[in-house]
């Protein structure tokens, strides 16, 4: 199993209490720490503009600006977003941005891409909120444009949602076959079919039963469209709280509730932490986490991308994960 890790950027209220002027230093130092730690193959950010689970005035730093900054301040670790919302940027423009970041990084960019879902920020930024069918139609056409641009240096498409006419994207990315594409989302009729056609990686649920079902649906789509199921690496995201004992895990969870309470209220903060963290496969002691991840790894999960909500404040849980969990799953 391979591992990536999210850098706190404010979206999940994970920089609360830190002065905005200090945010970049916190993010840069974490990125450089993971760059020097071979256990982590990649670092990730989210492509969002407003905080979650509720919009607040707390900072949310823009994903592709951070990608460029990380490209210039790290040297080994791969750089991704989970995931870029296709409709937030014209796909030819996005292809150009990503190609430039790939050059700055020396060929280390991963393209996480999806249809987008956070209605509040869509409407707030003037994008409307089209139907799921239209958002996924844009995803399909946008990925076609990205692939053309990166592989040939030009893109042309007269689509239903996007029209580009010989858009020039030079220089091309450094990576020989273009930037790897991660199609994120588990929609069984459309998203997984788009993934079957174009993806190098998928990203959907890490719950064993759901993972197995969606994997089989992805397999059937690859047969239908004539691609190689085994060439697609399957990944999942996990929220992670790690403690040496179960009581330490509970203390860490309580600290997250306390941080979120001013924004959600005590009761809603407890519900949110329970839903997002308490029930996660990567919340628990190292032994518990190893057992759960082994189950889904044996079903074909090859890549786990983890969000540690404490990362900006305390890296001891990350250190425990590095020391005890990763070696057990990569041996």
Secondary structure, 3 states (H helix, E strand, C coil): CEEEEECCCCCCCCCCCCCHHHHHHHHHHHHHHHHCCCCCCEEEECCCCCCCCCCCCCCCCCHHHHHHHHHHHCCCCEEEECCEEHHHCCHHHHHHHHHHHHHHHCCCEEEEEECCCCHHHHHHCCCCCCCHHHHHHHHHHHHHHHHHHHHHCEEEEECCCCEEEEEECCCCCCCCCCCEEEEECCCCCCHHHHHHHHCCEEECCCCHHHHHHHHHHHHHHHHHHCCCHHHCEEEEEEEEEECCCHHHHHHHHHHHHHHHHHHHCHHHHHHHHHHHHHCCCEEECHHHHHHHHHHHHCCCCCEEEEECCCCCCCCHHHHHHHHHHHHHHHC
